[in-house]
Amino acid sequence: MIRATGIRKSYGNLNVLNDVDLHIKKGEVVSIVGKSGAGKSTLLHILGTLDQADAGTLIIKDIDLSQYATQALAKFRNEHIGFIFQFHHLLPEFSAVENVCIPAFINKQAEAPSIARAKELLDYLGLSERFEHKPTQLSGGEQQRVAVARALMNKPAIVFADEPSGNLDSASSQDLHELLFQLRDDFQQTFVIVTHNEQLAAMSDRRLLMKDGKFV
């Protein structure tokens, strides 16, 4: 599903990633752990095509993305990749359904089936009574579930999560962790998760430790 080889990234004189190699199979849940500054989020952004490496190759779904231009990467990302972040990044003026629909509307999908899918996802995530609620009317856990639904909207092959439970209380964190694995089992999604939460990392199929810009 994902094959990254020789990934390097520097910012000025600071080497952040040093020849990182990574292979992730379809349906795996892989957690990347390590101290702050180890390069975890930078790697996640490169794997998710939000940033580009200085060197190395990135192959996702047998497609070499290393030479893709910005617009082509954006199209690939919208169609095949979902993101869950620590902060939900929900648009405050939009309802839960409208927030979930955003990836579909970016992809110019028809409104009626997009809304129907958004409601289906929110119902699956236990938010059937929150369709028209705006983010300020939702709890932190509910906001994160809306963000999860948005990440799943275009049926992505891979979901990248950056500290997905970092802004939640213990109970909501546990619910989210269990949800990620339920999603993998129900939809065969592949998950790559950057986390400081050792409980989540221990639940994963693989726990990879990053130190000084490489896996150890």
N, C-alpha and C positions, 0 to 999 in steps of 0.2 A: 504493500500500500504506500509506504513512504520509504525512500532510500536517499539518505543524505551522505555525501562523501566529501571529506576534506574541507569542511565548512570553516572559513576564516572570516573574522570581522574585527576591525579596529576602528577606534575613534581617535584621530590624531596619533599620539604615541602610545595610546592605551590599547593593548591587545585584549579583546574581550573573548573571542572564540579562537581556539588554536587547533585546526585540523580535526574537527569533530566529525565522527562517523556514526550513523544511526540508521537502523533498519527496523521498521515497525510493520507488523503483519495486520491484515484486515481483521477487525473485531477485537484487537487488543486494547486493554486499558493500561497505559504506561504513565507512570509518575516520574517526574524529574525533580529531584531535591538537591539541596545545597545551600550554603550560606548566601546572604545577600551579596551581590557583586560577582557571583561565580559565573554569570553568563546565561542563566536559565531563561529569563524573559527574552533576552536578545535572540537566543536560539529559537524560542517559540515563535517570535515574530518573523524570523526568516523562514521557518518551516511553514508558517501560515501565509507566506508571501506578502506580509505587511512591510517587510524590509528585505533588502537584498544583501547577500553575502559579498565580501570582497573577492573571495575565491571559493571554488568547490562546486559541486553539482547537487541539484535537488530534483528528484524524480518522484512524482505522485501519480498514482494510478497509471503507471507506465508512460507518463508524459514527462519529458525533460523540460523543466520550467526555467532552467538557468539562463536561457537566451530570450525568454519572453519579454516583450515590451510592457510598459506600465499598464496600458489599456487592456492588453490580452490577459495580464495577470489579474486585473480587477474582475474581468469577466469569469475567469477560472475560479477565483476566490468566491465570488457570489454564487456560483453554481455548485461547487463541490466542497466548500469549507464553511464551518460554523465556528463562532467564537463566543466564549463565556469569560467575562472579566470579573475581577474583584468588585469593581464598582459597576453598577448595572448599565449605565449609559442609556437609560430609557429617556425618551423625549417627554418632558413634563406636561406638555399641552395635549398629548395624545393619550387615548385610552389604551388599555391592555391589548385589545384586539388590534388596534391601529399600530402599536409598537411592534407587535409580532409580524404584522403584514409587511413591514418596511423592506426586508430582503426580496420579497416577491414583487413588490412594486418597482424596486430598482431593476429587477429582471424583466419588467414590463409584462408581468403576468396579469391575467384578467382579474378584475376586482372581486366578483362574486365567488369564484372558487378559492381565491386567496383568503377571503374572509372566512369561508367555510373551513378551510384547513387551519387557520389560526384558532378558530373556536374549538376545533377538534383537538388541537394540541393543548390548549389551555384546559379543556375538559379532562384530558388524559393526565394533566399535571395537577388536577384538583382545584382548578380555578374557574369552574363553570359559573360561579356566582359573581365573578369579578370582571367579566368581559368589558364593561363600560367604565370601570374604575380607572382613574388616572394614578400615576405612580405615587403621588403624595397620599393617596387613599389606601395604599397597600402597605403591609408590613415588609420588613427587610427580606424575609424568606419568600414572601409572595412576589416581591419585585425580582428576586433572583430567578424564580421559576418562570416569570414572564420573559426574562432574558434567555433562559434555557429554551423556551418555546421559540423565541426569535431565532436562536442559533439553529434550530431544527427545521425552520420554515421551508427551506428549499431542498430538504432531504439530503443534507451533505453526507459525503462519504466519511469525512473526518471532522471531529470537533476538537478544537484547541481551547484549553481552559487555563487561565492565568490567575492563580490564587482564588478559585471560584468560591471558596467558603471563608475567605479571609476577613470578610466584613460582616459575618453572621455570628449569632450566638451559638452556643454548643448544640442546642436541640435542632436549630435550623441547619447547622453544619452537618449533623448526622443525617438529617432527612435528605439533604442535597447529595451527600456521598452515596447513600443507598439509591437515590434516583439515577445517578450517573450509570451505575451498574445495571439497573433495571432497563435503562434506555439501550445500553449495549446488548442486553439479552433480547429485548423486544424488537430492536431495529437494526441490529448488527452494525452499529456505528463504531468507528475507531476513535478512541479518546487519547489525547496527549495532554497531560496535566502538569503544570508547574505548581508546586505547593510546598509550604512549610509544615503542613499538617501531616504528621507521621502516621496518624490513624488512617487517613485517606491513602497515603503512600503504601501502607502495609496491606490494604485491601486490593491494590492494583495487581495486575498480572506480572508486571515488572516494575521495580523501583531502581531508578538510575541516579547515581550520585554524581553531581558535577562539582568540580573544584578547579579554579584557575583556568576556566574556559575550555575544559575538556572533561570527559567522563573518566572516573577512577573506579 
